[in-house]
Every structure is written in structure tokens, then in C-alpha cells.
Amino acid sequence: MEFMRSIKILLLTLLSLTIFQPGFAQDSTLQSPQESAPQSYVSIRLLAAKNTLAPGDKILVGIEQSIAPGWHTYWVNPGDSGAETRIAWTMPEGFATGDINWPAPHKIPYGPLTNYGYSDNVVLLQQISVPETIPAGPVTLTAKVEVLVCKDICIPESGTYSLTFNDPAAQAEDNAAWLAKAQQLLPVPVPWHASYEIDGEDTILKIRGDNISFDGIAPEGFEFFPLEWGLVNNASPPEVNLYQNEIVFRQKRGDRAIEQIPSTEIVVAFVNSQKQRQAVSFIAAQGNGHSAATTESPVASTSTAVDIGISGGIAGALLFALLGGLILNLMPCVFPVLSIKALSLVKAAEKDPGHARLSGLAYTAGVVLSFIAVAGALIALKAAGAGIGWGFQLQDPLVIALLAYLLFIIGLNLTGVFEISGHFGNLGDKLTKGDGLAGSFFTGVLATLVAAPCTAPFMAAAIGYALTQPAFIALPIFAVLGFGLALPYLALSFTPSLQKILPRPGAWMETFRQLLSFPMFAAALWLVWVLSQQTDQTGLLFVLVGLVMLALGFWLLNHSPEKKSARLLVQVLAALAFLSAAALLPFDKKENDPARIETLSFGEVYSPEKLGESLQTSDPVFVEMTAAWCITCKVNHAVAIDIDSTRKVFADKNIRYLVGDWTNYDEEITDFLNSYGRNGVPIYVYFGPPDPVTGTRPEAKILPQVLTPAIVQEALN
């Protein structure tokens, strides 16, 4: 009986694949080749996030299938019969497409068979990489889409569709929201450890993870779909058992020998506690129960902090965001700006209490609105297909240069090099003295800008969760993160009893004000060093010349008898300084330099291949992801990792140490961050040695984002 069933499946599959060959497809329209069914059963639509492109862009494209009622198309593993959708692009030279990203399928029973596919409507996503040189004028990309659509019969349909970019006559389009909704239906890569083995007539899949919680989730709501065919009998229902941090699936084995499937990606779909269907994906391996979590992440923003990640869902994410924002006040990158604000509060405490409260509200508004603005840009860019994360703006040399200029100007103002009035001069005064509400607001904006290189505890989990949610959920989480940053100053401005602990105003304030210029100069110097990691020597020279021109211009402003002409000269020099920063644009960004990692640490340069090779050995593996502009990263490395005691532990235990540098954008590092639910650095992951008996590695440990030698050495031991 089982043999005859296998023969039927084989014949149906061969029949489907035969009629689906390109020679049988109609090229111009979606029509069946059979006269009895002249209408189309699948309507195809191509939409891009935008209809303009620039050199080096990554464009997200959606291929939407609107399927007639009662009919279905197929997933990448179609199940017992059928064939997946095929997309062939014709594009100008240098353009490239990524893999198709498939939403989680549904099981489609058909007699004794079970297929995997889609009904009603589905959107497949692909990312298109634009070369550094593109043709002038409109650029057309053409896709030939072939689908097999089935009901009682299977009919191949095909069509050719085009997208035209950079056409001045075309109406501007914004499909980012539509594509963002499609991205939310993609399986979320998670760093779960999974293995499968044969037990008699069954395949057993065991899944383990640190943050798996099943509160309110019923076992019958789980399904799993292997990308490789033949691992399980698709038609047999799985037996699902949920344990603490573990899921075990048992299902009748498939037709292929397990030795032919050393590893495969698995998609697990389930109904969460809010009665919504979710899906995750991970790599499972034959027998050894370990996944390197190196599966290529889809173009969606991903995080392990879905319903089974952060406890409490949205409420938990909001709490994490508030705590992360509060701790962010203690980070060294934020301290200089908060010192300036504390100086202004000393004066405000002597004034009308209402003025102090308004100052606190204005500062809070500046912080919160800036966080929302940065988050909105991040969400929009990710929806357009950009693989970026928190602090993405600091990967742009122009942003680094302009921020260095801003901090340098504030430092000059604090030292008393210039005291100017008027609309131009008020900028420095508002940003530093903070006497007015505008000053408080702009100080909040500045605090957000300099906080970007820092990632506080709790903050990464909150951001990772936010970027897997729709914008109406994500933006409030970022707003609460900003509120946490602003909360200490806001509380101080509203609490007279706390204001009394501040020292009374006096002559010391002018000395303290000048002293605060040195953290500003130090921050500007650090940003120039970061810039040296991102651009070539010519670009760095332009920016240094710009700093000199700014200093000269503001010095002349205070020493020229012709105040009006001096002001004009300052404005000219400031414009020249800006142009010198803008001159960075024609210069190529530096690639992340492996030599920098090997020089500054005792580790090896990270790559997915090197991580995969290391995990196949019996050695422990420690992975550090860092960036030159991340102060938290640098402090952690200096005080907790690159020290004699930690080096000794690495040597004694033969730990492989891999370091990834995210100073400039790196797609492989972004994928690694996404696989662990992170959208920024630092992240530290430790893979312990395999069990000598079973050969299974223990769960990977994610270390805290603020390290001490004891934390690192305890994790390694």
C-alpha cells in the first residue's frame, strides 16, 4: 500500500513538472494553454518601494499573486506534488537579484496527498542590487513569472512584467507601506538549535532556544515545513510536545534517506496567544542538534523578539525601552550634552519654577521627536529593502563629519571664543546655554544624535522587537526609549526638592562652562578618528581643513571691528567648511578593513564561512560584533576582553575568537545581528564546546551589552 502511494506521488509530481516546463508557458499574458479554460487563474502585479533608483541602491520588489477562489499556487517546497513559482529577470548589466523570500505556506490536502502553498493572495519578495554605475535616463527591469496553479487540474501560467525607474514622466509612487505589510508575513529567523533523526517509521525534530515561551499557545496550532522535500510524510499529522524552552515534533518519515539531507532550513508556523498566525525559520541539522544560525536572513527586518521572545509582548517591549533609555544617560557618549543641560538647570532653579518645568518639557520633546524621526527613517529604509540597523546614520562619512563640526562649534562657544547674536549666532547659544525653550529643545535633539553610537542594556531587545512590528507599534516604542533618556532631567525640572541639591549659581559656573568644552572637543576628535576609518586620506584632509576654517572664522568674529563684515566672513567660512564635508561624497567609502581588527585585537575576522567551519570543530567559539563609532563597544573591548586575564582564558580553553567590524555597512554582519534579534552593536555570542558524548553544543549564550572581566570569564567558564 505504501509503495503504491509513493508511485502515485511520483507520477503526479512528474506530470506537474512536465507541463510546467517553459516551452509550455504562454509568454505575453497569463492564459491557460487549454481551450476549455481560457481565463487566467492568477493575476500578477509587480511593485517596488519607489520608482527611482540611485547607484548602489538596494530595491525591494514585491511579486503579488492574486489567486482565483478555490485555486492555489506553491511554496518553494511544494509538498507531494506541484512546482514552485519561477521568476527570471532581464536587467541592465551589473544589476543583481537576491533569493526569493517566501511567506510561510499553508498545508493543502488533495486526496491522499498534502501540498504546501498559497490561496487567495500571496506576495513574494526579492531584493535587487543596483550597481555603482547605471545608464542615464529610464531604467527598465523585466521579470518573466511562471506559476503552476491547481484545483482539480493543474495549469501552468506565465507572463512578462516590467518595472521602470527614473522616468521623469512617471508619477511618483510610494509602496513602502504595502511592502512592509508583506515583510511582516515572512518567517522570522531565530537562533534556535535544532536536529532531526529517524526513530523507526518516524522523523523526530527537536528544537531548543533560550527565550521560547508557549504561554497561551496550543500544541495543535504548530506546523513545520522543511525546505528539503522527503524529510517527512507531508500528509501525516505531526505529534507536537511543548516543554520548557523546547519543542519536539514527531511525524511519519518521508521517502528520502536521511543521509541525503545533512541539513535544511525549517519554517515553523503557529497560532500565538493573540490568535494570530506567526512563523519563524532556522537551520536544522541531521543528528547533532546544533544550528550556526547562519541562514541568510530575508529582506525583512527580523528579530527573535516576536510573541515568543520578549515576555509580555508590546508591554514588555515598552518596559525594556524605558529602562534602556534611562541607562543610556550613563553612557559616555551622552554625558557631555547632559552636563550642558545640568548647567542650564542650575540657573533655571533660581528662576520661576514654571520656567524650569517648561524647559524640561522642551528638552523631552526634543529627545522624543528626534528618536521618532530617526526611527521613522530607519523603518522607511528597511521597508525599502535596506539592510540597516540602529546607528545606521553613523555609517555615512558625511553624517560623521557634520556631527564633528557641530560638537566642535559648541566647544568653541563654551570656551568663549565667540559670543554672537542674531539668527546665525543664536544656534550655538541655543544649543549650549539653554536659557530658552528653543535651547532646551535643541539640546534634546543633540542628545539623541550623540546617543546613537551607544546601545544600553534592554535597549537592543526593545529595538529588535520594534523593528518586527508595524510602524504604529514600532514608533511608540522608540518614543518611550527617548522618554527614558529624557526622564531624569524632566523629573529634576518638575521636582523643586531635587533642585535644591544643585549648587547655587556663582562665578564657578563660567569656569565649569569652559571646562565642558573639553568633552566636546574630545567627542569631535573621536568622530574625526571614526571618519578616518570610513574614508580616504583626501576626504579626511577636507574635513580637517574645514575645522580650521571654522575656528578661524569664529575667532575673527570676536576680533574684528567690523562686526557685520565679520559675521559675513563667518558665514562664508562656515559654508566652505560644509562644502569641504560635502566633498566626501565623491570619494569611495572604505571597506571594513580586516587588518584593523587583527591589529586591535587578538581575534580573527568574522565571516559566515569561518563561523560555520569553527562550529564544526570541537572548539568553543566567541563572536564579537563592534564598530569604530560605538563607544560602548570600545569600552567593553578595552576593559573586559583585550586584557591579560581574559586572553588567558581564551588560550587555556582554545576558544576561537571572531570579530566583525560594522563601522561601514556589511551585509553579512547585518544578517548575523538580525538572526539574534539585534539591529545594532555591540553583541557578544559564545558557543560552548560540544558535549563529548552526544556531540551536541549547548545553547549559545548572548552576553550583556555592558561587560566586565567577571561577566566575560564567567560566561566562558
C-alpha positions in Angstrom: 0.0 0.0 0.0 2.8 2.4 1.0 4.7 1.5 -2.2 1.6 2.2 -4.4 1.1 5.6 -2.7 4.7 6.6 -3.4 4.3 5.6 -7.1 1.2 7.9 -7.3 3.0 10.8 -5.7 5.9 10.3 -8.2 3.7 10.2 -11.2 1.7 13.3 -10.2 4.9 15.2 -9.5 6.5 14.3 -12.8 3.3 15.3 -14.6 3.2 18.7 -12.9 6.9 19.3 -13.6 6.5 18.3 -17.3 3.6 20.6 -18.1 5.4 23.3 -16.2 8.4 23.4 -18.5 8.9 26.9 -20.0 8.1 25.6 -23.5 4.5 25.1 -22.5 4.1 28.6 -20.9 2.4 31.5 -22.7 4.8 34.5 -22.7 2.7 37.5 -23.1 -0.4 37.0 -20.9 -1.5 34.8 -18.1 -3.6 32.4 -20.0 -4.1 28.7 -19.9 -2.9 26.7 -23.0 -6.1 24.7 -22.7 -9.1 25.9 -24.7 -11.5 24.7 -22.1 -10.1 27.2 -19.5 -9.2 30.3 -21.4 -9.3 32.6 -18.4 -6.4 33.4 -16.1 -6.5 32.0 -12.6 -3.6 34.0 -11.2 -3.1 37.8 -11.6 0.4 39.0 -11.2 1.5 42.5 -10.1 5.0 43.9 -9.6 5.5 46.8 -7.2 8.7 48.4 -5.9 9.2 50.5 -2.8 9.8 53.5 -5.1 10.2 54.3 -8.8 13.6 56.0 -8.6 16.9 54.4 -8.0 20.5 55.6 -7.5 23.9 53.9 -7.9 24.5 51.4 -5.1 20.8 51.2 -4.1 19.1 48.0 -2.9 15.5 48.0 -4.1 12.8 45.8 -2.6 10.3 44.4 -5.1 7.1 42.5 -4.4 5.6 39.9 -6.8 2.0 39.7 -5.9 -0.2 36.7 -6.9 -4.0 37.2 -6.7 -5.3 33.7 -7.0 -8.8 32.7 -8.1 -11.1 31.2 -5.4 -10.6 27.5 -4.9 -7.2 27.5 -6.7 -3.7 27.5 -5.2 0.0 28.1 -6.1 3.0 26.5 -4.4 5.8 27.2 -1.9 9.5 26.6 -2.6 8.9 23.0 -1.4 5.6 22.2 -3.0 5.0 19.1 -0.9 3.7 15.9 -2.6 3.2 17.4 -6.0 3.3 20.8 -7.8 6.1 23.2 -8.6 7.2 26.5 -7.1 6.9 29.9 -8.7 9.8 30.8 -11.0 10.9 34.3 -11.7 13.5 35.2 -14.3 14.7 38.8 -14.5 16.1 40.7 -17.5 18.1 43.7 -16.3 20.9 46.0 -17.4 24.5 44.9 -16.8 25.6 44.9 -13.2 22.1 44.6 -11.7 21.6 41.5 -9.5 18.7 39.9 -7.6 18.7 38.2 -4.3 16.9 35.0 -3.4 13.1 34.9 -3.4 11.7 35.4 0.1 8.7 33.2 0.7 5.9 33.7 3.3 5.1 30.7 5.4 2.8 28.3 3.4 -0.3 26.5 4.3 -1.0 22.8 4.0 -3.3 22.0 1.1 -4.8 18.5 1.3 -5.6 16.8 -2.0 -6.9 13.3 -1.6 -4.1 11.2 -0.1 -1.6 13.9 -0.8 -0.7 17.1 1.0 0.9 20.1 -0.7 2.4 23.3 0.6 1.3 26.5 -1.0 -0.9 29.6 -1.0 -4.5 30.6 -1.7 -6.3 33.9 -2.4 -3.3 36.2 -2.2 0.5 36.0 -1.6 3.4 38.4 -2.1 6.9 37.1 -2.8 9.8 39.5 -2.2 13.1 40.0 -3.9 15.9 42.5 -3.3 17.5 44.0 -6.4 21.1 45.4 -6.1 21.9 48.4 -8.2 25.5 48.7 -9.5 27.6 51.8 -8.8 27.2 52.8 -12.5 23.7 52.9 -14.1 22.5 54.0 -17.5 21.3 57.6 -17.9 17.5 58.0 -18.3 14.8 55.5 -17.6 15.9 52.0 -16.4 13.6 49.1 -17.1 13.7 45.7 -15.3 11.7 42.9 -16.7 10.5 39.7 -14.9 9.1 36.6 -16.5 6.9 35.0 -13.9 5.8 31.3 -14.2 3.3 29.8 -11.9 1.6 26.4 -11.6 -2.0 27.0 -10.4 -4.0 24.0 -9.3 -7.5 23.0 -8.3 -8.9 19.7 -9.7 -6.4 20.2 -12.5 -3.0 22.0 -12.7 -2.5 24.7 -15.3 0.8 26.5 -16.0 0.5 30.2 -16.5 3.2 32.8 -17.3 3.6 36.4 -18.1 6.2 39.1 -18.6 6.1 42.2 -16.5 8.2 45.4 -16.2 9.2 48.0 -13.7 10.6 51.3 -15.0 12.7 53.5 -12.8 14.0 57.1 -13.1 11.3 58.0 -15.7 10.6 61.8 -15.3 7.3 61.4 -17.0 6.1 58.7 -14.4 4.1 59.6 -11.4 5.9 59.2 -8.1 4.9 56.1 -6.2 5.3 55.1 -2.6 4.6 51.4 -2.0 6.7 51.2 1.2 3.7 50.5 3.4 2.4 47.8 1.1 5.8 46.1 1.1 6.2 46.5 4.8 3.0 44.6 5.4 4.2 41.8 3.1 7.5 41.7 5.0 5.6 41.0 8.3 4.4 37.8 6.8 7.9 36.4 6.2 9.2 33.8 8.7 11.5 35.4 11.3 15.0 33.8 11.5 15.7 32.7 15.1 18.9 31.3 16.6 17.2 28.1 17.7 19.2 24.9 17.8 17.5 22.0 16.0 18.3 18.5 15.0 16.3 15.7 13.3 16.7 11.9 13.4 14.8 8.8 12.3 13.1 6.7 15.0 11.6 3.6 13.4 8.9 4.9 10.9 9.0 8.5 12.3 11.1 11.6 11.9 11.8 13.4 15.1 12.6 17.1 15.1 13.9 18.6 18.3 14.1 22.4 18.7 15.7 24.3 21.6 16.1 28.0 22.3 16.8 30.3 25.3 13.7 32.6 25.0 11.0 30.2 23.8 7.7 30.7 25.8 4.5 29.0 25.0 2.0 30.7 27.3 -1.4 30.6 25.6 -0.1 28.6 22.6 -1.8 25.3 22.0 0.3 22.4 20.6 -2.2 21.7 17.8 -1.5 25.2 16.5 2.0 24.2 15.4 3.1 23.2 11.9 6.5 22.7 10.5 7.6 22.9 6.9 11.1 21.7 5.8 12.6 23.3 2.7 14.0 20.0 1.6 11.4 17.5 0.2 11.2 14.0 1.5 12.1 14.5 5.1 8.6 13.8 6.4 5.4 12.3 5.1 3.6 15.5 4.3 0.1 14.1 4.7 0.6 12.6 8.2 -0.3 14.9 11.1 2.6 15.8 13.4 2.6 15.0 17.1 3.7 18.1 19.0 5.0 18.3 22.5 5.9 21.6 24.2 8.4 21.7 27.0 10.3 24.5 28.8 12.4 26.1 26.0 11.9 23.0 23.8 9.6 21.8 21.0 9.5 18.2 19.8 7.8 17.2 16.6 7.2 13.6 15.6 5.9 12.9 12.1 6.0 9.9 9.8 9.2 9.8 7.9 9.4 10.8 4.2 10.6 9.0 1.1 14.3 10.2 1.2 17.1 8.6 3.2 18.1 11.0 6.0 21.7 10.7 4.9 20.7 12.7 1.7 19.6 15.6 3.9 22.5 16.7 6.1 20.8 20.0 7.0 17.8 22.0 5.9 16.0 25.2 6.7 12.8 24.7 8.7 9.8 27.0 8.9 7.6 26.6 11.9 4.2 28.3 11.9 2.0 28.6 15.0 -1.0 30.5 16.3 0.2 32.8 19.1 -1.6 33.9 22.2 -3.3 36.7 20.3 -4.8 34.1 17.9 -2.6 35.4 15.1 -0.5 33.2 12.8 3.2 33.7 13.1 6.2 31.9 11.6 9.9 31.5 12.4 12.8 29.9 10.5 16.0 28.3 11.5 18.6 25.7 10.3 18.3 22.1 11.5 21.0 19.5 11.1 20.9 15.8 11.0 21.5 14.3 14.4 23.8 16.9 16.1 21.2 19.3 17.3 23.2 22.4 16.5 22.5 25.4 14.3 25.0 28.0 13.5 22.2 30.5 12.9 23.9 31.4 9.6 20.9 31.1 7.4 20.7 34.0 5.0 18.2 36.5 6.6 15.4 37.7 4.4 15.0 41.3 3.4 12.6 41.8 6.2 13.8 43.3 9.4 14.0 40.3 11.8 14.2 39.6 15.5 13.7 36.8 17.9 11.6 39.1 19.9 8.3 38.1 18.4 5.5 36.8 20.5 7.8 34.1 21.8 10.6 36.5 22.6 10.2 39.4 24.9 7.9 38.3 27.7 4.7 40.4 27.7 4.8 41.4 24.1 4.2 45.1 23.5 4.1 45.9 27.2 7.4 44.1 27.8 9.0 46.0 24.8 7.8 49.3 26.2 9.3 48.5 29.6 12.6 47.4 28.1 12.6 50.7 26.0 12.0 52.8 29.1 14.8 51.0 31.1 17.2 51.2 28.1 16.6 54.9 27.7 17.2 55.5 31.4 20.5 53.6 31.4 21.5 55.4 28.2 22.1 58.5 30.4 25.1 56.8 32.0 26.8 56.1 28.7 30.0 58.2 28.0 28.7 59.4 24.6 25.7 61.2 26.2 27.5 62.7 29.3 28.9 65.9 27.7 25.5 67.0 26.5 23.7 66.2 29.8 26.4 68.2 31.6 25.5 71.2 29.5 21.8 70.8 30.3 22.7 70.4 34.0 24.5 73.7 33.9 21.4 75.4 32.5 19.3 73.9 35.2 21.4 75.4 37.9 20.3 78.8 36.6 16.8 77.7 35.9 16.4 76.5 39.5 16.8 80.1 40.7 14.1 81.4 38.3 10.3 80.8 38.1 9.6 77.1 38.7 7.3 77.3 35.8 10.2 78.1 33.5 12.1 75.1 34.8 9.2 72.8 34.1 8.8 74.2 30.5 12.5 73.7 30.0 12.2 70.1 31.0 9.2 69.6 28.7 11.0 71.2 25.8 14.1 69.1 26.3 11.9 66.0 26.5 10.1 67.0 23.3 13.4 67.4 21.5 14.6 64.0 22.6 11.4 62.1 21.9 10.7 63.8 18.5 14.3 63.1 17.4 14.0 59.4 18.4 10.8 59.2 16.4 12.4 60.9 13.4 15.4 58.6 13.4 13.1 55.6 13.9 10.8 56.7 11.1 13.8 56.9 8.7 15.1 53.5 9.9 11.7 51.9 9.4 11.2 53.5 5.9 14.6 52.5 4.7 14.2 48.9 6.0 10.8 48.8 4.3 12.5 49.8 1.1 14.9 46.8 1.4 17.9 48.4 3.1 19.6 46.0 5.5 20.4 48.6 8.2 20.2 48.9 12.0 20.4 51.2 14.9 23.2 53.8 14.4 22.9 53.4 10.6 23.4 57.1 10.1 26.9 56.8 11.6 27.9 54.5 8.8 27.8 57.6 6.5 31.0 59.7 6.5 29.1 62.9 5.7 26.9 62.5 8.8 30.1 61.9 10.9 31.8 65.0 9.5 28.8 67.2 10.1 28.4 65.9 13.7 32.1 66.6 14.4 31.6 70.1 13.1 28.6 70.7 15.4 30.4 69.4 18.5 33.5 71.5 17.6 31.4 74.7 17.2 29.7 74.0 20.6 33.1 73.5 22.2 34.3 76.9 20.8 31.2 78.6 22.1 31.7 77.1 25.6 35.3 78.3 25.8 34.1 81.8 25.0 35.8 82.1 21.5 32.6 83.6 20.2 29.5 85.2 21.7 27.3 86.3 18.9 23.7 87.4 18.5 21.4 87.3 15.5 19.8 84.4 13.8 23.1 82.8 12.9 24.8 83.2 16.2 21.7 82.0 18.2 22.3 78.5 17.1 25.3 78.0 19.3 23.8 79.9 22.1 20.5 77.9 21.9 22.4 74.6 21.8 24.6 75.3 24.7 23.3 77.8 27.2 19.8 76.5 27.0 18.2 79.5 28.7 15.2 79.5 26.3 12.8 76.8 25.4 14.4 76.5 21.9 17.7 75.9 23.6 16.2 73.0 25.7 14.6 71.5 22.6 17.8 71.6 20.5 19.8 70.2 23.4 17.4 67.2 23.3 18.0 66.9 19.6 21.7 66.9 20.2 21.5 64.3 23.0 19.7 62.0 20.5 22.4 62.5 17.9 25.3 61.7 20.2 23.4 58.8 21.8 23.2 56.9 18.5 26.6 55.2 18.9 25.6 53.8 22.3 23.4 50.7 23.0 22.3 50.3 26.6 21.1 47.1 28.3 17.4 46.3 27.5 17.6 48.7 24.6 18.7 46.2 21.9 15.8 43.8 22.7 13.3 46.7 22.6 14.6 47.9 19.2 14.7 44.4 17.8 11.1 43.8 18.8 10.0 47.2 17.4 11.5 46.6 14.0 9.5 43.4 13.6 6.2 45.3 14.2 4.1 47.7 12.1 5.0 51.4 12.3 2.1 52.2 14.6 3.6 49.8 17.2 7.3 50.5 16.5 7.2 54.3 16.7 5.7 54.4 20.3 8.4 52.0 21.4 11.1 54.4 20.1 9.2 57.3 21.7 9.3 55.6 25.1 13.0 54.9 24.5 13.6 58.6 24.0 11.3 59.4 27.0 13.6 57.2 29.2 16.6 59.2 28.1 14.9 62.5 28.9 13.2 61.3 32.1 16.0 62.2 34.7 16.2 65.8 33.5 12.4 66.0 33.3 12.0 64.7 36.8 14.6 67.2 38.1 12.9 70.1 36.4 9.5 69.2 37.9 10.8 68.5 41.5 11.9 71.6 43.5 13.2 69.4 46.3 15.6 67.7 43.9 16.6 71.1 42.5 17.8 72.2 46.0 20.6 69.7 45.9 22.1 71.6 42.9 24.8 74.1 43.8 23.9 77.7 43.8 24.8 79.9 40.8 28.1 81.8 41.1 31.4 82.6 39.4 32.2 78.8 39.3 29.7 78.4 36.5 31.8 80.2 34.0 34.8 78.0 34.8 32.6 74.9 34.7 31.1 76.0 31.4 34.6 76.4 29.9 35.6 73.0 31.3 32.7 71.4 29.5 34.2 72.4 26.2 36.9 69.7 26.5 34.4 66.8 26.4 33.0 68.4 23.3 36.4 68.7 21.7 37.2 65.1 22.7 34.0 63.9 21.1 34.8 65.9 17.9 38.3 64.4 17.9 36.8 60.9 18.3 34.4 61.5 15.4 37.3 62.6 13.2 39.1 59.3 14.1 35.9 57.4 13.2 35.9 59.3 9.9 39.5 58.1 9.2 38.1 54.5 9.3 35.4 55.4 6.8 37.0 57.5 4.0 40.3 58.0 2.3 43.1 60.5 3.3 41.8 63.2 0.9 38.4 63.2 2.4 39.8 63.3 5.9 42.0 66.3 4.9 39.0 68.2 3.6 37.2 67.8 7.0 40.3 68.9 9.0 40.7 72.0 6.8 37.0 72.7 7.5 37.6 72.6 11.2 40.5 75.0 10.9 38.3 77.4 8.8 35.5 77.2 11.4 37.9 78.1 14.2 39.4 81.0 12.2 36.0 82.3 11.3 34.6 82.4 14.8 37.9 83.9 16.2 37.7 86.7 13.6 34.1 87.3 14.6 35.2 88.4 18.1 38.3 90.3 17.0 37.1 92.2 14.0 35.9 95.8 14.5 33.6 95.4 11.6 31.0 93.1 13.2 28.8 93.0 10.1 31.6 92.0 7.8 33.0 89.6 10.3 29.6 87.9 10.5 29.6 87.6 6.7 33.1 86.2 6.8 32.0 83.6 9.4 29.1 82.6 7.2 31.3 82.2 4.2 33.8 80.1 6.1 31.0 78.0 7.6 29.7 77.4 4.1 33.2 76.5 2.9 33.5 74.1 5.9 30.2 72.5 4.9 31.4 72.2 1.3 34.6 70.5 2.5 32.5 67.9 4.3 30.2 67.5 1.3 33.4 66.9 -0.7 33.4 63.5 1.0 30.5 62.4 -1.3 32.6 61.8 -4.5 35.1 59.7 -2.5 34.7 56.0 -2.1 33.9 54.8 1.3 36.5 52.5 2.8 35.6 48.8 3.0 35.8 47.4 6.5 39.5 46.7 6.9 40.3 43.2 8.2 43.8 44.4 9.2 42.2 46.9 11.7 40.6 44.0 13.5 43.7 41.9 13.5 45.8 44.8 14.8 43.5 46.0 17.5 42.5 42.6 18.9 43.8 39.0 19.2 40.9 37.6 17.2 40.2 36.6 13.6 38.0 38.5 11.1 34.4 37.2 11.2 32.7 35.7 8.2 29.8 33.3 8.0 32.0 30.7 6.4 34.6 31.0 9.2 31.9 30.7 11.9 30.4 27.6 10.2 33.9 26.0 10.0 34.6 26.8 13.6 31.3 25.3 14.8 32.2 22.0 13.0 35.2 21.6 15.3 35.2 20.7 19.0 36.5 24.2 20.0 34.4 26.9 21.7 33.7 30.0 19.7 33.3 33.6 20.8 31.9 36.2 18.4 32.1 39.9 18.9 30.4 42.5 16.7 31.7 46.0 17.0 32.1 49.3 15.2 34.6 52.2 15.4 31.8 54.7 16.2 30.4 52.5 19.0 31.8 53.8 22.3 30.2 51.1 24.3 31.9 48.5 22.0 35.3 50.1 22.5 35.0 50.4 26.3 33.8 46.8 26.6 36.7 45.5 24.5 39.3 47.5 26.3 38.2 46.7 29.9 36.8 43.2 29.6 38.1 41.4 26.5 41.5 42.6 25.4 43.1 42.1 28.9 45.6 39.5 30.1 43.1 37.6 32.3 40.6 37.2 29.5 43.3 36.4 27.0 44.5 33.6 29.3 41.0 32.1 29.4 40.8 32.2 25.6 44.2 30.5 25.3 43.6 27.9 28.0 40.2 26.8 26.6 41.4 27.1 22.9 38.5 29.4 22.2 38.1 30.6 18.6 37.6 34.4 18.7 35.8 36.0 15.7 35.4 39.8 15.4 33.1 41.6 13.0 33.6 45.3 12.1 30.3 47.1 11.3 31.9 50.6 11.1 30.8 50.6 7.4 27.8 48.7 6.3 28.4 45.0 6.0 25.6 42.7 4.8 26.9 39.6 6.4 27.2 41.2 9.8 23.8 42.7 9.5 22.4 39.2 8.8 24.2 37.9 11.9 22.7 40.7 14.0 19.2 40.0 12.6 19.5 36.3 13.3 19.8 37.1 17.0 17.1 39.7 17.1 19.5 42.7 17.1 19.7 45.8 15.0 22.8 47.4 16.4 26.2 46.7 18.0 27.6 45.5 20.3 26.6 41.9 20.5 28.7 39.1 22.1 27.8 35.4 21.4 29.5 32.5 23.0 29.2 28.9 21.5 30.3 26.4 24.1 32.2 23.2 23.2 30.1 20.2 22.1 29.2 17.5 24.6 31.9 14.8 24.3 29.3 12.0 24.4 26.4 13.4 22.2 28.4 15.8 20.1 25.7 18.5 20.7 26.7 22.1 21.5 24.9 23.8 24.4 22.7 26.8 23.8 24.6 29.8 22.5 25.0 32.5 25.2 24.3 36.1 24.4 26.4 38.2 26.9 25.1 41.6 28.3 25.9 44.7 26.3 27.9 46.3 29.1 30.8 43.9 30.1 33.1 43.4 33.0 36.0 40.9 33.1 34.0 38.8 35.6 31.0 38.7 33.2 33.1 37.5 30.3 35.1 35.0 32.2 32.0 33.6 34.0 30.3 33.1 30.6 33.4 31.4 29.2 33.7 29.1 32.2 
